[in-house]
């Protein structure tokens, strides 16, 4: 059943989810309801094991809830959607591809009709925006952790998704690099409007980046 009309681009209605482990069942979400407005930026914080990352995988269509429903753009999420981009704590860049070609990868998958020149131009524009102009031909191992994470953000945004999910993408970085990337996120939001969901354990990061902060208990 379609949820009542609302202005949320993302809607989670009464969602519960339990993982099965060797030691038994592990409930992580219990009747969770929340919404994220279009072009809003919502941060979800809480202790380890409270279900933060599970929320992102439900929104991305990588998991199905045991109960309740997840909605995106008025349609129930039942499988991965190309309108969602994701960036994780580990950038997971492909070492055998240059930084430019890593960023172009989503376009090769979801925008195959786009010319090679157009895909490259789009990737170069994003790399320039995050301060990686001149590093396009480098391999991931030749870049610092912060630079790899910038490239990962570009890859997540290159196909112009409606939703960007950030699952603790700055958690493994030093304080200086992390705060520098916060500023990068502000620039990206100004130039590349999207609806954002940030998972973090850093309340200061959540307050700095998000319009709304949701706290999940353990």
N, C-alpha and C positions, 0 to 999 in steps of 0.2 A: 504494500500500500504506500502510495506517495505521501510524504510528510506534509503537514500544513504549509501553506505558502509562507515564505520568510525570505530575508535578504541574505542569508548565509550562502556562500558558495560551497562550503563544506559543512555537512551536518552529520553528526554521530548521534544516533537515537537509541538509548537503552542498550548499549553494547556490553556484552560480557564475553570473556575469552579465557580459556583454561588450556595450559600446555600439559602434555603427558610426559613425565620423566621416568627414569628408572626407579626412582623412589616414590612415585605416585603422581597424583594430579597437583598442578600448581596454578591456582587461579591468579590471574594478573589484572583483569578488569572485571568490574561488577556493576552492571547497569549504568554505564557511563553515558552521559548526554552532554554534548557541547556543540557549538557552532563557530565557524570562522567566516567573517564577512568578506565579500569580494574586495580584493586589493588591501585587505587587512593583513596584519602580521601578528600571529599568535605564538607565544612561547609556552611550552609545557615543561614544568620543572617538577622535581621530586627525587626521592632517594632511589638508589639502584634497585631494580626489581619491581618497581611500582607500575610498570606497564607503559612507560613513555614511548619506547621504541615500537612497542606493539601497536600503539595508536598510528604511528606513521605507516607501518606496513599494512594496516587495515585501510587507511586512506589511499595508499598506493595500489591497492588491489592485490597485494602479495599474500595476504591472509584473509580468510573469511571468518567473521565472528561466529561464536557458538550461539549467540542470541543477539537480537537487535539488528540494526541496519546502519550502513554508511552510505551517504549520498554526496554526490559531486555534480555540480551544475544541474541539479534537479533529477539526476539519474542515479539509481542504486549502483554502488560499486560492487561488481562481481568478478572483475579481472583487471589486470594492469591497463592503464589508460595513457595514451601518448601526451595528454595535456598535463601530465605530472612529471616534474623533474626532481631528481634526488641527489643529495650530496651527503657523504658519510664522513665519520672521523678519519677513516683511512681512504685517501683519494682513489685508490685502485686504478691508477693509470697504467696503460699497457706499455711496457718497456720497449717493445719492438716498434712502437709508433712514436713519431715526433709529437711534441706538445700540440702543434697545430692539428695534426691528424687525430690525436686523442680528442680534442675539442670537437672536431668535425664528425666524430663517430655517430652521435644520435641523428644527425641530418642524413647520414647514409642509410639509416634504418627507417626513420619515419618521414623523411622528405626526399626519397630517392628520385623524384621527378625534378628536383631542383638541380640546376647545372652545377658541375664541379666548381666552376669559377664563383658562382653565387654562394655555395657552401663555404668555400675558402674565405671569401670576403666577409661573410657573417662571422666566422670564427676569428679572423684577424681583428675585426672591430671590437669584439668582446675582450680579446687578449690585450688590446691597446687600452681599453677602458679600465682594466684591473692592473695596469702597469707591467704587462709582460710583452710588450712590443720589443722585438729584437731577440726573443727567446723561442720563437715559433719552431725552429729546427732542432732545438735541444731535445734530448731524451729525458724522461722523468728523473732518472738517477743523477742527472746533471743539475737539478734544481734543488733548492732548499725546501724544507717542509712547508713553509708558508707559501712559497711559489707554486708548489704542487697543489696546495689546497685552492689557490686562486684559479689554477687551470681546471680543477675539478668543478668549481663554481661556474666557470665558463661553459664547461661541457654540460652541466645540468640546465643551463639557460639557453643554450645555442638554438634549440628548436622552438624557443619562445613559448614555454609551457604556461598554462594558466596558473598552475600551482607549483611552488618550489618547497620541497620538504628537506629540511636540514637536520640530520640526526647527529648531533654533537660534532659538527665539522671542525670546531676549533679546540676541542678538548685536549688534544695531544700536543698543542703548540705552546711555546713559551709566552709569558704574559705580554711582552712587547709586540710579538708577531700577532698574537690573538687580538689585541686591541687595534692594531693596524688593519686587520681583516674586518673588524667591526665597521670601521670607516669605509672600507671597500664595499661592504654590504649596503651601506646607506647610498653610495654612489650608484650601485647596481639597481636599487629600488627606484631611484630617480630616473634612470635611463631605461630600465627594463621593468615596467610595472608588472607585478605578479602578486598573488595571494600566497603568503608565507606561513609555514608551520616550522617552528624551531624547537628541537629537543635539546635541553641543556640541564646540567646540574649547577650551573653558575647563575645565581640570581641576579648578579650585577649585569651579566651579559644579557639576560632576559629583559631586564628593565631598559637597558641601553638600546636594544634592537627592536623590541616588540611594542605593539600598540596595546596588547592585552597579555596578561600573564595568568596561566592556569596552573594551580599546584595540585599534583596528585599525591595522595598519601601512600605509604607503604602497606 
